[in-house]
Amino acid sequence: MGLKQIVEGTDTRAGRIFDLCVQAVIAVAITEFAIDTLPNLPSGLRDWFPRVELVLVLLFSTEYVLRVAVATKKQIISSASSGSLTCLRSPPISSPSEPI
């Protein structure tokens, strides 16, 4: 069983565990964000948020690096051409008829 099968597949136990871990990290990130927006939080609790956010960023970055590492060249090119780069190339939906 290779890294590609674990990261991209769900047909193995390790692949399912990887996917569940990613989903758990997403749930923690959403919960942390929601709690952080509450007013009147104790300062002791608020002091933990930067640490939690750092750990979350490291985990998401690790997942991203793993996905790029196992991706084929064709997957990288197709995702780049259909992703946010497409938005940058397309003209705005509505533009003023005269410059401002």
NUFI-920273 format. One record per residue: x, y, z of N, C-alpha, C, CB in turn. Coordinates in pm, 1 decimal. Glycine has a CB too. Example, Ala and Ser with C-alpha at 12.3 -4.5 7.8 and 13.67 -1.06 7.14 Angstrom:
REM residues 2
+----------+----------+----------+----------+----------+----------+----------+----------+----------+----------+----------+----------+
|     n_xx |     n_yy |     n_zz |    ca_xx |    ca_yy |    ca_zz |     c_xx |     c_yy |     c_zz |    cb_xx |    cb_yy |    cb_zz |
+----------+----------+----------+----------+----------+----------+----------+----------+----------+----------+----------+----------+
|   1319.0 |   -569.0 |    780.0 |   1230.0 |   -450.0 |    780.0 |   1320.0 |   -330.0 |    780.0 |   1130.8 |   -447.3 |    904.6 |
|   1285.0 |   -225.0 |    708.0 |   1367.0 |   -106.0 |    714.0 |   1290.0 |      3.0 |    787.0 |   1408.4 |    -59.8 |    572.5 |
+----------+----------+----------+----------+----------+----------+----------+----------+----------+----------+----------+----------+
//
This chain:
REM residues 100
+----------+----------+----------+----------+----------+----------+----------+----------+----------+----------+----------+----------+
|     n_xx |     n_yy |     n_zz |    ca_xx |    ca_yy |    ca_zz |     c_xx |     c_yy |     c_zz |    cb_xx |    cb_yy |    cb_zz |
+----------+----------+----------+----------+----------+----------+----------+----------+----------+----------+----------+----------+
|     84.8 |   -117.1 |      0.0 |      0.0 |      0.0 |      0.0 |     89.6 |    123.7 |      0.0 |    -96.6 |     -0.4 |    122.3 |
|     68.4 |    210.4 |    -98.2 |    150.4 |    329.0 |   -111.3 |     82.6 |    452.7 |    -55.1 |    185.3 |    351.2 |   -255.1 |
|    158.8 |    560.5 |    -49.4 |    107.6 |    687.1 |      1.1 |     -7.0 |    738.1 |    -85.4 |    219.3 |    791.0 |      7.3 |
|      2.5 |    720.5 |   -216.2 |   -102.7 |    765.3 |   -307.0 |   -235.1 |    696.2 |   -275.8 |    -62.5 |    738.9 |   -452.4 |
|   -228.9 |    568.2 |   -246.6 |   -350.1 |    492.1 |   -215.9 |   -412.5 |    539.3 |    -84.4 |   -318.4 |    341.7 |   -208.6 |
|   -328.7 |    578.6 |     10.6 |   -380.4 |    627.0 |    139.5 |   -442.4 |    765.6 |    123.6 |   -267.6 |    631.0 |    245.5 |
|   -373.4 |    854.6 |     53.5 |   -418.8 |    993.7 |     43.1 |   -539.1 |   1007.2 |    -49.8 |   -305.1 |   1082.6 |     -6.6 |
|   -539.3 |    937.6 |   -161.2 |   -645.4 |    955.2 |   -260.0 |   -755.2 |    850.4 |   -253.9 |   -586.6 |    954.9 |   -395.4 |
|   -726.7 |    736.7 |   -193.3 |   -824.6 |    629.5 |   -193.7 |   -899.6 |    615.7 |    -63.7 |   -758.3 |    501.8 |   -225.2 |
|  -1015.5 |    554.1 |    -73.7 |  -1093.3 |    521.7 |     45.7 |  -1120.8 |    371.4 |     52.1 |  -1225.9 |    600.7 |     47.0 |
|  -1054.5 |    296.6 |    -32.2 |  -1077.4 |    152.8 |    -36.7 |   -989.5 |     76.3 |     61.8 |  -1053.4 |    101.6 |   -176.4 |
|   -902.2 |    145.2 |    133.6 |   -819.8 |     80.7 |    235.3 |   -853.0 |    140.6 |    371.7 |   -668.1 |     96.8 |    203.1 |
|   -819.4 |     67.4 |    474.3 |   -842.9 |    116.4 |    610.5 |   -764.8 |    245.8 |    635.7 |   -803.1 |      8.9 |    714.3 |
|   -640.4 |    249.8 |    591.9 |   -558.1 |    369.7 |    611.0 |   -616.4 |    488.7 |    535.1 |   -413.6 |    343.6 |    565.1 |
|   -670.0 |    465.3 |    415.6 |   -731.0 |    573.5 |    338.1 |   -854.8 |    628.7 |    406.2 |   -766.7 |    525.0 |    198.9 |
|   -936.6 |    540.1 |    463.3 |  -1056.0 |    585.6 |    535.1 |  -1017.5 |    663.1 |    660.7 |  -1145.5 |    465.9 |    572.1 |
|   -915.2 |    615.9 |    731.1 |   -868.9 |    686.8 |    851.8 |   -815.5 |    824.6 |    814.5 |   -759.2 |    604.9 |    925.5 |
|   -739.8 |    833.1 |    704.4 |   -687.4 |    962.3 |    658.4 |   -803.2 |   1057.8 |    630.2 |   -599.4 |    944.4 |    531.1 |
|   -904.3 |   1011.0 |    557.9 |  -1018.9 |   1095.9 |    525.2 |  -1094.6 |   1138.9 |    651.2 |  -1113.6 |   1022.4 |    429.8 |
|  -1111.5 |   1047.4 |    744.9 |  -1179.9 |   1083.0 |    870.0 |  -1099.9 |   1184.8 |    949.9 |  -1204.4 |    958.1 |    955.0 |
|   -969.0 |   1172.9 |    948.2 |   -883.9 |   1270.5 |   1018.1 |   -896.3 |   1409.1 |    954.5 |   -736.1 |   1224.5 |   1016.5 |
|   -898.0 |   1413.6 |    823.0 |   -914.3 |   1542.5 |    754.3 |  -1050.1 |   1602.9 |    789.0 |   -900.3 |   1525.5 |    600.3 |
|  -1153.7 |   1521.1 |    790.1 |  -1287.0 |   1570.6 |    825.4 |  -1291.0 |   1618.8 |    970.1 |  -1392.4 |   1461.2 |    803.5 |
|  -1221.8 |   1549.4 |   1059.7 |  -1217.1 |   1591.9 |   1199.9 |  -1145.2 |   1725.6 |   1213.5 |  -1147.4 |   1485.3 |   1286.3 |
|  -1037.1 |   1744.5 |   1138.8 |   -964.4 |   1871.6 |   1143.2 |  -1053.7 |   1984.3 |   1090.6 |   -832.9 |   1862.9 |   1060.3 |
|  -1130.1 |   1957.6 |    986.3 |  -1223.7 |   2058.4 |    934.0 |  -1328.0 |   2093.1 |   1039.5 |  -1293.1 |   2007.5 |    804.8 |
|  -1382.3 |   1992.6 |   1107.5 |  -1482.0 |   2016.8 |   1212.1 |  -1423.3 |   2099.4 |   1326.8 |  -1536.3 |   1883.5 |   1265.9 |
|  -1300.6 |   2069.4 |   1365.8 |  -1234.7 |   2147.0 |   1472.2 |  -1214.4 |   2291.4 |   1426.6 |  -1098.2 |   2083.0 |   1511.2 |
|  -1174.4 |   2310.6 |   1301.6 |  -1151.4 |   2445.7 |   1249.9 |  -1281.3 |   2526.6 |   1249.0 |  -1091.8 |   2439.5 |   1107.8 |
|  -1390.2 |   2464.7 |   1207.3 |  -1519.3 |   2534.6 |   1204.4 |  -1563.5 |   2568.6 |   1346.5 |  -1627.1 |   2448.1 |   1133.4 |
|  -1548.9 |   2473.8 |   1437.4 |  -1588.4 |   2496.4 |   1576.4 |  -1503.7 |   2606.1 |   1640.2 |  -1576.3 |   2366.7 |   1657.2 |
|  -1373.9 |   2600.8 |   1616.4 |  -1284.7 |   2702.5 |   1672.1 |  -1320.8 |   2840.8 |   1619.7 |  -1138.5 |   2670.0 |   1638.7 |
|  -1349.6 |   2849.4 |   1489.8 |  -1386.7 |   2978.4 |   1431.5 |  -1516.4 |   3029.9 |   1492.2 |  -1401.0 |   2966.6 |   1279.2 |
|  -1613.7 |   2941.2 |   1508.7 |  -1742.4 |   2982.8 |   1564.5 |  -1727.4 |   3030.7 |   1708.7 |  -1843.1 |   2867.4 |   1557.7 |
|  -1652.0 |   2957.9 |   1788.4 |  -1632.5 |   2997.2 |   1928.2 |  -1554.2 |   3127.3 |   1937.2 |  -1559.7 |   2886.5 |   2005.8 |
|  -1458.4 |   3146.3 |   1848.4 |  -1374.7 |   3266.9 |   1850.1 |  -1455.1 |   3393.5 |   1821.6 |  -1262.4 |   3253.8 |   1748.2 |
|  -1568.0 |   3379.9 |   1756.0 |  -1649.4 |   3497.4 |   1724.2 |  -1742.2 |   3537.1 |   1838.0 |  -1730.7 |   3471.5 |   1600.0 |
|  -1751.9 |   3453.9 |   1941.2 |  -1840.8 |   3486.0 |   2053.3 |  -1782.2 |   3599.7 |   2136.8 |  -1864.3 |   3361.1 |   2141.7 |
|  -1866.1 |   3692.0 |   2176.4 |  -1816.6 |   3799.5 |   2263.4 |  -1802.2 |   3749.6 |   2407.8 |  -1912.0 |   3921.9 |   2258.2 |
|  -1725.7 |   3820.7 |   2485.1 |  -1710.3 |   3795.0 |   2628.9 |  -1652.8 |   3658.1 |   2661.4 |  -1842.4 |   3809.1 |   2696.6 |
|  -1561.0 |   3610.0 |   2579.5 |  -1493.5 |   3484.1 |   2611.9 |  -1388.0 |   3510.4 |   2718.3 |  -1429.2 |   3420.3 |   2485.1 |
|  -1369.6 |   3416.9 |   2809.4 |  -1262.3 |   3434.6 |   2908.6 |  -1126.6 |   3445.5 |   2839.5 |  -1261.2 |   3317.0 |   3009.5 |
|  -1040.9 |   3529.4 |   2892.9 |   -910.9 |   3551.1 |   2829.3 |   -826.9 |   3423.6 |   2827.0 |   -834.9 |   3661.5 |   2901.7 |
|   -842.8 |   3337.5 |   2926.0 |   -769.5 |   3210.9 |   2927.1 |   -805.7 |   3123.7 |   2808.0 |   -796.8 |   3135.5 |   3056.0 |
|   -932.9 |   3122.4 |   2771.9 |   -977.3 |   3045.0 |   2655.2 |   -931.4 |   3111.9 |   2526.5 |  -1130.9 |   3029.3 |   2655.1 |
|   -942.5 |   3243.7 |   2521.4 |   -902.4 |   3316.5 |   2400.6 |   -751.9 |   3304.0 |   2373.8 |   -940.9 |   3464.3 |   2413.1 |
|   -673.2 |   3284.9 |   2478.5 |   -528.5 |   3268.2 |   2461.5 |   -492.2 |   3139.5 |   2387.9 |   -460.2 |   3269.9 |   2596.7 |
|   -579.3 |   3040.7 |   2391.8 |   -551.8 |   2913.3 |   2324.8 |   -576.3 |   2918.7 |   2174.2 |   -636.9 |   2804.2 |   2385.5 |
|   -657.8 |   3011.0 |   2127.6 |   -696.0 |   3012.3 |   1986.1 |   -578.8 |   3028.7 |   1889.8 |   -794.0 |   3122.3 |   1962.4 |
|   -482.9 |   3116.1 |   1914.3 |   -369.5 |   3124.4 |   1821.0 |   -292.0 |   2992.8 |   1810.7 |   -275.0 |   3235.5 |   1864.3 |
|   -280.9 |   2921.5 |   1921.3 |   -211.1 |   2792.0 |   1918.2 |   -289.6 |   2689.4 |   1837.9 |   -187.7 |   2739.9 |   2060.8 |
|   -420.5 |   2686.7 |   1860.5 |   -506.3 |   2593.4 |   1786.5 |   -500.7 |   2626.0 |   1637.9 |   -653.0 |   2599.4 |   1838.0 |
|   -506.9 |   2753.9 |   1604.0 |   -501.5 |   2793.7 |   1463.6 |   -368.5 |   2755.6 |   1399.4 |   -524.4 |   2943.7 |   1450.6 |
|   -259.8 |   2768.3 |   1471.6 |   -129.3 |   2728.9 |   1419.0 |   -126.1 |   2578.7 |   1389.4 |    -17.7 |   2766.2 |   1518.7 |
|   -176.4 |   2499.9 |   1480.7 |   -181.2 |   2354.5 |   1459.4 |   -269.3 |   2321.0 |   1340.0 |   -233.4 |   2282.4 |   1585.6 |
|   -382.6 |   2388.2 |   1327.6 |   -473.0 |   2362.8 |   1214.8 |   -405.6 |   2398.7 |   1082.3 |   -604.0 |   2442.9 |   1231.2 |
|   -337.6 |   2511.0 |   1077.9 |   -268.1 |   2550.6 |    954.9 |   -160.9 |   2448.8 |    919.0 |   -205.3 |   2690.4 |    970.5 |
|    -87.1 |   2401.6 |   1018.4 |     15.4 |   2300.0 |    992.4 |    -45.8 |   2170.1 |    940.2 |     95.6 |   2272.0 |   1119.7 |
|   -158.9 |   2129.3 |    997.3 |   -224.5 |   2006.6 |    951.8 |   -279.0 |   2022.2 |    809.8 |   -338.0 |   1968.3 |   1047.7 |
|   -344.5 |   2134.4 |    782.1 |   -396.5 |   2157.6 |    646.6 |   -282.7 |   2168.8 |    545.3 |   -482.7 |   2285.1 |    643.1 |
|   -173.6 |   2231.7 |    584.8 |    -58.3 |   2243.5 |    494.6 |      3.0 |   2106.7 |    466.5 |     47.9 |   2337.4 |    554.6 |
|     11.5 |   2024.2 |    568.4 |     64.0 |   1888.4 |    550.2 |    -24.4 |   1808.9 |    455.3 |     74.9 |   1815.9 |    685.5 |
|   -155.5 |   1820.0 |    472.5 |   -246.6 |   1749.8 |    381.5 |   -227.1 |   1798.1 |    238.4 |   -393.1 |   1770.2 |    424.8 |
|   -214.3 |   1929.4 |    221.4 |   -196.1 |   1985.2 |     87.9 |    -67.4 |   1933.6 |     23.6 |   -194.3 |   2138.1 |     94.2 |
|     41.3 |   1935.2 |     99.9 |    169.7 |   1887.1 |     47.9 |    159.6 |   1739.4 |      9.8 |    282.1 |   1908.0 |    152.3 |
|     92.1 |   1660.9 |     92.4 |     75.2 |   1519.0 |     60.2 |     -4.2 |   1500.8 |    -68.3 |      5.6 |   1446.0 |    175.3 |
|   -110.1 |   1577.9 |    -84.6 |   -192.8 |   1564.8 |   -205.9 |   -115.1 |   1607.6 |   -331.0 |   -321.5 |   1649.3 |   -192.6 |
|    -35.7 |   1712.3 |   -320.0 |     46.3 |   1754.7 |   -433.6 |    153.9 |   1650.3 |   -462.2 |    110.9 |   1892.6 |   -406.2 |
|    211.2 |   1592.3 |   -357.4 |    318.6 |   1494.9 |   -374.5 |    271.2 |   1369.8 |   -448.6 |    375.6 |   1456.0 |   -239.0 |
|    147.6 |   1329.4 |   -425.3 |     99.2 |   1206.2 |   -488.8 |     23.2 |   1233.0 |   -618.9 |      9.5 |   1130.4 |   -392.5 |
|     -2.8 |   1359.2 |   -649.3 |    -77.4 |   1392.1 |   -771.0 |      9.5 |   1370.8 |   -893.6 |   -128.1 |   1537.1 |   -766.5 |
|    -56.6 |   1329.7 |  -1001.0 |     14.6 |   1317.6 |  -1127.5 |     19.9 |   1454.9 |  -1193.9 |    -53.7 |   1212.8 |  -1220.8 |
|    107.0 |   1468.8 |  -1291.8 |    121.2 |   1596.5 |  -1362.2 |    -11.5 |   1634.7 |  -1427.7 |    234.0 |   1588.7 |  -1468.6 |
|    -82.6 |   1537.2 |  -1481.5 |   -211.0 |   1564.2 |  -1548.0 |   -313.1 |   1618.9 |  -1447.4 |   -265.9 |   1435.1 |  -1615.4 |
|   -316.4 |   1564.9 |  -1324.6 |   -409.7 |   1613.7 |  -1223.4 |   -378.3 |   1757.4 |  -1184.8 |   -406.0 |   1524.2 |  -1099.8 |
|   -252.3 |   1790.5 |  -1172.7 |   -213.4 |   1926.3 |  -1133.8 |   -252.1 |   2025.9 |  -1241.8 |    -62.2 |   1933.8 |  -1106.5 |
|   -227.3 |   1991.3 |  -1367.0 |   -260.2 |   2081.4 |  -1477.5 |   -410.3 |   2098.8 |  -1490.7 |   -202.0 |   2029.2 |  -1608.7 |
|   -487.2 |   1990.8 |  -1480.9 |   -631.4 |   2002.0 |  -1497.9 |   -694.7 |   2078.4 |  -1382.6 |   -694.4 |   1863.8 |  -1509.9 |
|   -645.1 |   2062.0 |  -1260.7 |   -702.6 |   2136.1 |  -1149.1 |   -666.9 |   2284.2 |  -1157.9 |   -654.5 |   2077.9 |  -1016.0 |
|   -549.7 |   2314.4 |  -1208.4 |   -510.6 |   2454.5 |  -1222.5 |   -592.2 |   2522.5 |  -1331.5 |   -360.8 |   2465.7 |  -1253.8 |
|   -622.4 |   2450.3 |  -1437.6 |   -695.6 |   2513.5 |  -1547.6 |   -844.1 |   2526.2 |  -1518.7 |   -675.6 |   2435.0 |  -1675.0 |
|   -896.7 |   2450.3 |  -1426.3 |  -1039.5 |   2460.0 |  -1397.4 |  -1067.0 |   2525.4 |  -1262.5 |  -1102.3 |   2322.5 |  -1400.9 |
|   -965.3 |   2568.2 |  -1193.9 |   -982.8 |   2624.7 |  -1061.0 |   -983.4 |   2775.3 |  -1061.0 |   -875.7 |   2575.8 |   -970.4 |
|   -916.2 |   2832.7 |   -965.0 |   -920.3 |   2977.2 |   -945.8 |   -852.3 |   3052.9 |  -1058.4 |   -856.0 |   3013.4 |   -815.0 |
|   -760.5 |   2987.4 |  -1129.0 |   -695.3 |   3056.4 |  -1239.9 |   -795.2 |   3091.3 |  -1349.0 |   -583.0 |   2970.8 |  -1297.3 |
|   -899.4 |   3010.2 |  -1364.2 |  -1003.0 |   3039.5 |  -1461.8 |  -1071.8 |   3171.0 |  -1425.4 |  -1105.7 |   2924.0 |  -1469.4 |
|  -1095.5 |   3191.9 |  -1296.8 |  -1159.9 |   3315.3 |  -1252.5 |  -1073.7 |   3436.3 |  -1284.4 |  -1189.0 |   3309.6 |  -1102.7 |
|   -943.9 |   3422.5 |  -1273.2 |   -855.5 |   3534.3 |  -1300.5 |   -850.1 |   3567.6 |  -1449.2 |   -716.7 |   3504.1 |  -1249.3 |
|   -868.7 |   3466.1 |  -1534.3 |   -861.9 |   3490.1 |  -1678.3 |   -992.2 |   3545.5 |  -1734.2 |   -826.1 |   3362.3 |  -1750.3 |
|  -1104.5 |   3518.8 |  -1669.5 |  -1232.9 |   3558.6 |  -1726.0 |  -1258.8 |   3706.4 |  -1699.9 |  -1346.4 |   3473.3 |  -1667.6 |
|  -1323.7 |   3772.9 |  -1793.4 |  -1353.9 |   3915.0 |  -1774.0 |  -1461.6 |   3931.7 |  -1667.4 |  -1399.1 |   3980.2 |  -1906.8 |
|  -1471.0 |   4049.1 |  -1608.1 |  -1575.6 |   4070.8 |  -1508.4 |  -1713.7 |   4057.8 |  -1570.0 |  -1560.1 |   4207.9 |  -1443.7 |
|  -1811.2 |   4018.9 |  -1489.4 |  -1947.3 |   3997.9 |  -1539.3 |  -2007.7 |   4130.1 |  -1585.0 |  -2036.1 |   3933.2 |  -1430.6 |
|  -1994.4 |   4231.8 |  -1504.4 |  -2046.2 |   4362.0 |  -1544.6 |  -1935.7 |   4464.0 |  -1527.9 |  -2172.0 |   4401.6 |  -1461.8 |
|  -1917.2 |   4543.3 |  -1630.0 |  -1816.6 |   4647.8 |  -1621.1 |  -1880.3 |   4780.1 |  -1662.5 |  -1692.9 |   4614.6 |  -1710.0 |
|  -1835.7 |   4886.8 |  -1602.6 |  -1893.4 |   5015.6 |  -1640.0 |  -1859.2 |   5050.1 |  -1784.8 |  -1843.5 |   5126.3 |  -1545.7 |
|  -1950.9 |   5120.5 |  -1849.4 |  -1929.2 |   5154.9 |  -1989.7 |  -1823.5 |   5263.9 |  -2003.6 |  -2060.2 |   5200.2 |  -2054.5 |
|  -1806.8 |   5345.5 |  -1901.5 |  -1704.0 |   5449.5 |  -1904.0 |  -1613.1 |   5431.2 |  -1784.4 |  -1767.0 |   5591.5 |  -1904.1 |
|  -1485.7 |   5457.3 |  -1801.6 |  -1394.2 |   5445.7 |  -1686.9 |  -1428.3 |   5544.1 |  -1577.3 |  -1250.6 |   5467.3 |  -1731.2 |
|  -1398.7 |   5505.5 |  -1458.8 |  -1431.1 |   5591.8 |  -1343.4 |  -1318.0 |   5688.7 |  -1320.0 |  -1457.3 |   5508.0 |  -1215.2 |
+----------+----------+----------+----------+----------+----------+----------+----------+----------+----------+----------+----------+
//
